[in-house]
Amino acid sequence: MASRSHPRPGTPFDVDAYLARIGAARPAAPSAAALRELHERHLLSVPFENLSVHLPERIDLDEDALFDKIVRRHRGGFCYELNGAFAALLRALGFEVSLLSGRVYGEGGRLGAPFDHLALRVDLDEPWLVDVGFGRFSRHPLRWNACESQSDPDGEFLLLDAPDGDIEVRHDGKPAYRLESRPRELADFAPTCWWQATSPDSHFTRGLTCSRATEQGRVTLAGERLIETVDGERIERTLDGAEIVAAYRTLFGIELHAAPSPGSFPATGPRSFPN
C-alpha cells in the first residue's frame, strides 16, 4: 500500500507547489474524479520534452530532482520524469500507485526493450491506467479492466490481455505499448533512461521536441517546426532563432537564453515523436 502521508511545507516535495504548477486544487480524498482532474491538468500544464538530452543536462530519477525540474524550474521531461513525478504527487495525496515497465511498439510493429516506457497503475475502487508521459495519448485515465474500447478527447483506447499477464494498450486501433503487471521502483528505470538520453540509437537523441495538450488540441515545437492542432485543424510553420526562444517561453513557460540545437549524435534513421 502506498504511503498516505503529506510532505511538510518547505520540504523538497511540496504538494501545494506542485498543485499550483498544474493549476489544480487539492482533492478532499482520493477518487476517480480527482484522478481525472489531476491527470488532465498535468497534461495541459507540463510539457513532454527532451531538452535535457540536448542542452545537455543531467537527468536524475530522484523525486527531489524531478520536483525541482518540473515545479521549481517550470520544465517538463519524458516518461520516466513525468510519470515518476506524478506518481510521487499522487502518493502524497493518498492514492495507491504502482510504477509499471512498458515496451513501446516501434516501426514494423516491433516491441522495444523492457523499461522502454514508464506508466502508472492507480488502484481505487477499480484500477486505472495513468500516463502523463507519452506525448499525444489519453487525456483522461483509462479503466484497467474495461473490455470495450474507451472514448477519450484524444482518440479511442483499448486495453487487452497479452501473454505473461501483460496488458497491451492500443490507440485508435494501433498497438502503442505493452505493460508488465509487476510493480517497479523508480530506480529500476535509471539504466534505460540513461540509454534513451545518450545512445545514438535512441530517438530522443535525434531531435528536439516539446509538446503539451491544450484545451482545443495540442501544441508541439519540434526543432524549428511549430505544430498547432486546434479543433482538429493542423497548422505548421518554421520559426527562426528568436521566435523559437519566444515560443518556448509563451507556449511552454520555459525560459531559454538561446534556441537549443540537437546534440551531435550519429543518427541511424528518423523516428517521429507523438504530436
C-alpha positions in Angstrom: 0.0 0.0 0.0 1.3 3.4 -0.9 2.1 5.9 1.8 -0.7 8.4 2.5 1.5 11.0 4.4 1.7 14.5 3.1 5.2 16.2 2.9 5.6 19.1 5.2 5.5 22.6 3.6 9.1 23.7 2.7 10.4 20.1 2.2 11.7 19.3 -1.3 8.4 17.8 -2.3 5.9 20.5 -1.7 2.4 19.2 -2.7 0.8 22.6 -2.7 3.5 24.0 -5.0 3.1 21.0 -7.4 -0.7 21.5 -7.4 -0.1 25.2 -8.2 2.2 24.3 -11.0 -0.6 22.3 -12.7 -3.4 24.7 -11.7 -5.3 22.1 -9.6 -7.0 22.2 -6.2 -6.1 19.7 -3.5 -8.7 17.0 -3.6 -10.6 16.2 -0.5 -9.9 12.5 -0.9 -8.5 10.1 -3.5 -11.3 9.4 -6.1 -11.7 8.7 -9.7 -13.0 12.2 -10.3 -10.0 13.7 -8.6 -7.6 11.5 -10.5 -9.2 12.5 -13.8 -8.8 16.2 -12.9 -5.2 15.9 -11.8 -4.4 13.9 -14.9 -5.8 16.4 -17.3 -4.4 19.4 -15.5 -0.9 17.8 -15.7 -1.2 17.2 -19.4 -2.3 20.8 -20.0 0.4 22.3 -17.9 3.6 20.2 -18.0 5.1 19.5 -21.5 6.6 16.3 -22.8 10.1 17.4 -23.8 13.6 16.2 -24.3 15.6 19.4 -23.9 17.8 18.0 -21.2 19.2 15.5 -23.7 20.4 18.3 -26.0 21.3 21.2 -23.6 22.8 18.9 -22.1 21.6 18.5 -18.6 21.9 15.6 -16.1 18.6 13.6 -15.8 18.2 12.3 -12.3 15.4 9.8 -11.5 15.1 11.0 -7.9 11.8 12.5 -6.6 13.6 15.7 -5.2 15.4 16.3 -8.5 12.1 15.7 -10.5 10.3 18.1 -8.3 13.0 20.7 -8.8 12.9 20.4 -12.5 9.2 20.2 -13.1 7.9 22.5 -10.3 10.7 25.0 -9.4 12.3 25.2 -12.9 8.9 25.0 -14.7 10.2 22.3 -17.1 8.8 19.1 -18.4 10.5 15.8 -19.3 10.0 12.4 -20.8 8.1 9.4 -19.4 10.4 8.5 -16.6 10.4 12.0 -15.3 6.8 13.0 -15.9 5.2 9.8 -14.6 7.8 9.4 -11.9 7.0 12.9 -10.5 3.2 12.4 -11.0 3.4 9.2 -9.1 5.0 11.0 -6.1 2.3 13.7 -6.2 -0.5 11.1 -6.3 1.0 9.1 -3.4 1.4 12.3 -1.3 -2.4 12.9 -2.0 -3.3 9.4 -0.7 -3.5 7.4 -4.0 -2.2 3.9 -4.2 0.2 3.9 -7.2 2.3 1.3 -8.9 5.1 2.0 -11.4 5.0 -0.3 -14.4 7.5 -1.1 -17.1 6.4 -0.8 -20.7 7.7 -1.9 -24.1 6.8 0.6 -26.9 5.8 -0.6 -30.3 8.1 0.8 -33.0 8.4 0.6 -36.7 7.1 -2.6 -38.2 5.2 -3.4 -35.1 8.3 -4.5 -33.2 8.3 -4.2 -29.4 11.1 -2.2 -27.7 13.1 -3.4 -24.8 11.8 -3.7 -21.2 11.7 -0.4 -19.3 11.3 1.4 -22.7 8.4 3.3 -21.0 7.1 4.0 -17.6 3.4 4.2 -16.9 1.3 4.0 -13.8 -1.5 1.9 -12.3 -3.7 3.6 -9.7 -5.9 1.4 -7.6 -9.2 3.0 -6.3 -12.5 1.1 -6.3 -11.2 -0.2 -9.6 -7.7 0.0 -11.2 -6.8 2.8 -13.7 -4.1 3.2 -16.3 -2.5 6.7 -15.8 0.0 8.1 -18.2 1.1 11.7 -18.5 4.4 10.9 -20.2 3.7 9.5 -23.7 3.2 12.7 -25.7 -0.1 12.5 -27.5 -2.0 9.9 -25.6 -5.2 9.7 -23.5 -6.4 12.9 -21.9 -8.0 11.0 -19.1 -7.1 7.9 -17.1 -8.2 4.6 -18.7 -10.2 1.8 -16.9 -7.7 -1.0 -16.5 -10.4 -3.8 -16.6 -12.6 -2.5 -19.3 -13.3 -5.0 -22.1 -14.6 -2.4 -24.6 -13.0 0.5 -26.4 -12.8 3.7 -24.3 -13.5 7.0 -25.9 -11.3 10.0 -25.0 -10.8 13.5 -26.4 -7.6 12.3 -27.9 -8.9 9.1 -29.5 -10.1 5.6 -28.8 -8.2 3.3 -26.4 -8.4 -0.4 -25.8 -6.6 -2.4 -23.2 -6.2 -6.1 -24.0 -4.8 -9.1 -22.1 -1.4 -10.1 -23.5 0.9 -13.1 -22.8 2.6 -13.5 -19.4 0.0 -11.3 -17.7 0.9 -8.2 -19.6 -1.6 -5.6 -20.9 -1.5 -4.3 -24.5 -2.6 -0.7 -24.9 -4.0 0.3 -28.3 -4.6 3.9 -29.5 -7.0 4.3 -32.4 -6.7 0.6 -33.3 -2.9 0.6 -33.3 -0.7 -1.0 -30.6 1.0 1.7 -28.6 2.8 -0.2 -25.8 2.7 -3.3 -23.7 2.8 -3.1 -19.9 4.1 -5.7 -17.3 1.9 -6.1 -14.3 4.8 -6.3 -11.8 5.3 -3.1 -9.8 8.7 -1.5 -10.1 10.8 1.1 -8.3 11.8 4.4 -10.0 15.4 3.5 -9.7 14.7 0.4 -11.9 14.3 2.7 -14.9 17.6 4.5 -14.5 19.7 2.3 -16.8 17.2 2.6 -19.7 16.7 6.3 -19.0 20.5 6.8 -19.4 20.4 4.8 -22.7 17.5 6.9 -24.0 19.3 10.1 -23.2 22.7 9.1 -24.6 22.6 6.4 -27.2 22.7 7.3 -31.0 20.1 4.6 -31.4 17.6 6.4 -29.2 15.0 8.6 -30.9 15.4 11.1 -28.1 19.0 11.9 -29.2 17.9 12.5 -32.8 15.9 15.7 -32.5 14.3 18.2 -30.2 10.7 18.1 -29.1 8.5 20.0 -26.7 4.7 19.2 -26.7 1.7 19.6 -24.5 -2.0 19.2 -24.7 -4.2 22.3 -25.0 -8.0 22.8 -24.4 -8.5 22.8 -28.2 -5.9 20.2 -29.2 -2.1 20.2 -29.0 0.9 22.4 -29.5 4.4 21.0 -30.4 7.7 22.6 -31.1 9.9 20.0 -32.9 13.2 21.7 -33.6 12.3 24.7 -35.7 8.8 23.4 -36.6 5.8 24.8 -34.6 2.8 22.5 -35.0 -0.5 23.6 -33.6 -3.7 21.5 -33.7 -6.9 23.4 -33.0 -10.2 21.6 -33.1 -8.8 19.0 -35.5 -7.1 21.5 -37.8 -3.3 21.3 -38.0 -1.2 24.4 -38.7 2.6 24.1 -39.2 5.2 26.8 -39.7 9.0 27.2 -39.4 10.5 29.5 -36.8 13.8 31.3 -36.6 16.1 31.5 -33.5 14.4 34.4 -31.7 10.9 33.0 -32.5 11.9 29.6 -31.1 13.1 31.2 -27.8 9.8 33.2 -27.6 7.7 30.1 -28.3 9.4 28.1 -25.5 8.5 30.9 -23.2 5.0 31.8 -24.2 3.7 28.3 -25.1 5.5 26.2 -22.5 6.7 28.6 -19.8 10.3 27.5 -20.4 13.0 30.3 -20.3 16.0 29.8 -22.5 18.8 32.1 -23.4 19.1 30.8 -26.9 17.4 28.3 -29.2 18.7 24.8 -28.4 20.2 22.7 -31.2 20.2 18.9 -31.5 23.3 17.2 -30.0 26.0 15.7 -32.2 24.6 12.1 -32.1 25.1 9.9 -35.1 21.5 9.1 -36.1 20.7 5.8 -37.8 17.4 7.0 -39.2 14.4 9.1 -38.3 11.7 8.3 -35.8 8.8 10.6 -35.1 7.7 11.9 -31.7 4.0 12.0 -30.8 2.5 15.3 -31.7 
